[in-house]
């Protein structure tokens, strides 16, 4: 008979422990759910911060394993500080010109060896990119002018 009483007493102790652990488990699960929500909110805020910072500054990217810089589009209030130094120099040369300029003339101002056509192609690509983003205007004759 004593064995039966001990078994019954132990079962009662385990029932109390089960209730206590179930309550503790529910509290832990509720806290974990709150942490998941907090993590989502922080990730969204971080994404918004990155997007805001990305809109203000050029975003480096990778194409075919090489680092490239994405040139921002020119807005209504152009901020030339969003451009890298190379692009700002090109823009300044075109803005200072009396009229439309050829890539060769910009290359001369930059001190490039304009006798070698291959030296001008990267410059032409940069100027075309500036034109595509609205910083310059590319005329049908291949010359460039500054947007005012």
C-alpha positions as CSV (number, residue, x, y, z in Angstrom):
1,X,0.0,0.0,0.0
2,X,2.8,2.4,0.7
3,X,4.1,2.0,-2.8
4,X,0.8,3.1,-4.2
5,X,0.8,6.2,-1.9
6,X,4.3,7.1,-3.1
7,X,3.3,6.7,-6.7
8,X,0.3,8.9,-6.2
9,X,2.3,11.5,-4.4
10,X,5.0,11.5,-7.1
11,X,2.4,11.8,-9.8
12,X,0.9,14.9,-8.0
13,X,4.4,16.4,-7.8
14,X,4.9,15.8,-11.5
15,X,1.5,17.3,-12.4
16,X,2.4,20.5,-10.5
17,X,5.8,20.6,-12.2
18,X,4.1,20.0,-15.6
19,X,1.8,23.0,-15.0
20,X,4.7,25.2,-13.9
21,X,6.8,24.2,-17.0
22,X,3.9,24.7,-19.3
23,X,3.4,28.2,-18.0
24,X,7.1,28.9,-18.3
25,X,7.1,27.5,-21.9
26,X,4.2,29.8,-22.8
27,X,6.1,32.8,-21.5
28,X,9.2,31.9,-23.4
29,X,7.3,31.4,-26.6
30,X,5.5,34.8,-26.2
31,X,8.9,36.5,-25.7
32,X,10.4,34.8,-28.7
33,X,7.4,36.0,-30.8
34,X,8.0,39.5,-29.6
35,X,11.7,39.2,-30.5
36,X,10.8,38.0,-34.0
37,X,8.6,41.1,-34.5
38,X,11.3,43.4,-33.1
39,X,13.8,41.9,-35.5
40,X,11.5,42.4,-38.4
41,X,11.0,46.1,-37.5
42,X,14.7,46.7,-37.1
43,X,15.5,45.0,-40.4
44,X,12.9,47.2,-42.2
45,X,14.3,50.3,-40.5
46,X,17.8,49.3,-41.6
47,X,16.6,48.7,-45.2
48,X,15.0,52.2,-45.2
49,X,18.2,53.7,-43.9
50,X,20.2,51.9,-46.6
51,X,17.8,53.0,-49.3
52,X,18.0,56.6,-48.1
53,X,21.8,56.5,-48.0
54,X,21.8,54.9,-51.4
55,X,19.7,57.6,-52.9
56,X,22.1,60.2,-51.6
57,X,25.3,58.6,-52.7
58,X,26.4,56.4,-55.6
59,X,26.0,52.7,-55.0
60,X,29.0,50.5,-55.8
61,X,28.0,47.3,-57.5
62,X,29.5,44.3,-59.2
63,X,29.3,43.3,-62.9
64,X,31.2,40.2,-64.1
65,X,33.2,40.3,-60.9
66,X,34.4,43.8,-61.4
67,X,33.5,46.7,-59.1
68,X,31.4,49.3,-60.9
69,X,29.7,52.5,-59.8
70,X,26.1,53.2,-60.6
71,X,25.7,56.9,-61.5
72,X,22.6,58.4,-60.0
73,X,19.9,60.0,-62.1
74,X,19.9,63.8,-62.1
75,X,16.9,65.1,-60.2
76,X,15.2,68.5,-60.3
77,X,17.8,69.9,-57.8
78,X,21.0,68.3,-59.1
79,X,23.6,67.6,-56.4
80,X,26.9,67.0,-58.2
81,X,28.4,65.8,-54.9
82,X,26.6,62.5,-55.6
83,X,29.0,61.9,-58.5
84,X,32.5,60.5,-58.2
85,X,35.4,63.0,-58.8
86,X,36.1,61.7,-62.3
87,X,32.5,62.4,-63.3
88,X,32.4,65.8,-61.6
89,X,35.6,66.8,-63.5
90,X,34.0,65.8,-66.8
91,X,30.8,67.7,-65.9
92,X,32.8,70.8,-64.9
93,X,34.7,70.7,-68.2
94,X,31.6,70.4,-70.3
95,X,29.8,73.2,-68.2
96,X,32.8,75.5,-68.7
97,X,32.8,75.1,-72.5
98,X,31.3,77.8,-74.7
99,X,29.3,75.2,-76.7
100,X,29.1,71.5,-77.5
101,X,32.3,69.6,-76.9
102,X,33.8,66.5,-78.4
103,X,35.1,63.7,-76.2
104,X,38.6,64.5,-77.6
105,X,38.4,68.0,-76.2
106,X,37.4,66.7,-72.7
107,X,40.2,64.2,-72.9
108,X,42.7,66.9,-73.7
109,X,41.5,68.9,-70.6
110,X,41.9,65.8,-68.5
111,X,45.4,65.2,-69.8
112,X,44.7,61.9,-71.6
113,X,46.7,60.7,-74.6
114,X,44.1,61.7,-77.2
115,X,46.2,60.3,-80.1
116,X,45.3,56.8,-79.0
117,X,41.6,56.1,-79.7
118,X,41.5,53.4,-77.1
119,X,42.3,56.0,-74.4
120,X,39.1,58.0,-75.3
121,X,36.6,55.1,-75.2
122,X,36.4,54.8,-71.4
123,X,35.9,58.6,-71.3
124,X,33.2,58.4,-74.0
125,X,31.5,55.7,-72.0
126,X,31.5,57.9,-68.9
127,X,30.2,60.9,-70.8
128,X,27.4,58.7,-72.3
129,X,26.5,57.4,-68.9
130,X,26.3,61.0,-67.6
131,X,24.0,61.8,-70.6
132,X,21.9,58.7,-70.0
133,X,21.4,59.8,-66.4
134,X,20.4,63.3,-67.4
135,X,23.6,65.1,-66.3
136,X,24.7,65.9,-69.9
137,X,23.0,66.1,-73.3
138,X,24.4,64.0,-76.1
139,X,23.8,65.6,-79.5
140,X,23.2,63.5,-82.6
141,X,26.6,64.6,-83.9
142,X,28.3,62.9,-80.9
143,X,29.2,66.1,-79.0
144,X,28.0,66.8,-75.5
145,X,26.5,69.9,-73.8
146,X,25.7,70.6,-70.2
147,X,22.1,70.4,-68.9
148,X,21.1,73.7,-67.4
